[in-house]
Amino acid sequence: MKLIIWLEVNFPCGIVMESSFKKSGVLLHPTALPSKYGIGDLGPEAFKFVDSLAEMRQSYWQVLPIGPTDSSNSPYSLLSTFAGNTLLISIDLLIQEKLLLNNEIPNDIFPDSRVDFEKVKHFKYEVFKVLCDNFDSRSDRNTKIKFKKFYDKNKYWLDDFSEFCAYKDYFGLAKSWNSWPLSKSISESKKRNVVILQFLFHRQWESLKKYCKIKKIKIIGDMPIYVGYESADVWKNKYLFHLNKDNSLKYIAGCPPCEYSKCGQLWGNPIYNWDEHQRENYDWWIKRFKKLFQMVDVVRLDHFIGFKKYWRISGEEKTAINGKWIKGPGKYFFKSIINKVENMHIIAEDLGPTDKEVIKLRDNFNFPGMHVIQFDFENKLQDFNYPHNSILYSGTHDNNTLLGWIKENKINPKIKLKHFENLSKITSWDIIKFILSQDSMITIFPIQDLLELDSNSRFNTPGTFNDKNWTWRLNKNQLSKSTINKMNILTGLLDRHQINKKVLTKFKEVV
């Protein structure tokens, strides 16, 4: 399959399927990979997972935002939209490179099924201190050359981010940048250590991405529309956001009241000053898109609705009830970006209060939209007909697992589908097969659904703050050979990958 982007401003652009075969993929954030160091990383288990994707005949690996998170540990609350999450740096790979020694790694014991973020941070930061202290003496000539090239290429964001992190380290993570004294000088060594870790993260990510390419796996990344207030992005670009004179939040992003939330949602992110962005020809956004597309093949553009209209709430409000809809940058924004960013393959996350204007904006650029089967099975009263230019999910990071959802009995009993004789006896794999059989160009499954895991394994519960969100992990060897074989056969049989006669003869043995 080839992805083509049409760059002419007046011609639709987006993901185009050249092959007659539709595709499929798996959603798994790297923090959820197995690892003996308490959190998934970019080391051997990541490469093993890519092998499993290839064995399952999958074409995509979808991840959540891979930037450094704040104290919430949410991938959607980042300290930088450009930097990488250094907790994902593989210690095993550093040992292989002799940048770390075996006897320099503490013998900490971590839980297998959950990330204890505080324990992991303390452990890795101690290891990283040893790493940075010895980086110059242990790096060979080739590594030093690559380090310099990395810095020269990325200094446009690295300088600000390293300074931001050095300040954070000095004043404490809990103290807002808005209270930092401007006259305080920061250690150059602390700033350099930040650059070293970003270099190593990006080098390991690049190596993993190259391996994905060898295995014919494309990476779907994720770009949140908003950035966090406590981020290097806002700290260094205050004029691009609606802030008060004292740099406090003038407006807050969120969403209006709905059937799931009577008071709406206060996300806490600053609202963009779109006039300033337009005045600069969206330079900050162009850099942001270019950077992410260097790291992934396709971008899921989170909260696509916000580019057409966004819910703006006063910074003094305690709920989202009194917000108002404000017109977003719209078509001109995307035309400006597309003219500057090559290979701009976008998935529009258009879930939520979508209207004709949002759909028109999406279709103007041929961006495929999203459908989540759980929502449709709860609401639809007629047969399903998904457009080819769409991405169909069994669930996202915010949904319950399929099995957990089934156990909650949320399927609308009025649904009539020829594929299911008895909806009360439906299984996770029944739904997976149904999704694979649809006409959507790409289908995506959280790994928990393929493993038939219940609600205890969901990745996040929106609107809640608990120690389970973002912490679930895949156990070593939990993705069994039988599950891999089953997905391999179904993916081929249901026209989501090329299939041969040997695979067809095995179908009845597995399914």
Summary of the structure (lengths in Angstrom):
residues: 511
radius of gyration: 23.0
end to end distance: 26.9
largest distance: 72.7
contacts: 1583
relative contact order: 0.14
helix: 42%
strand: 12%
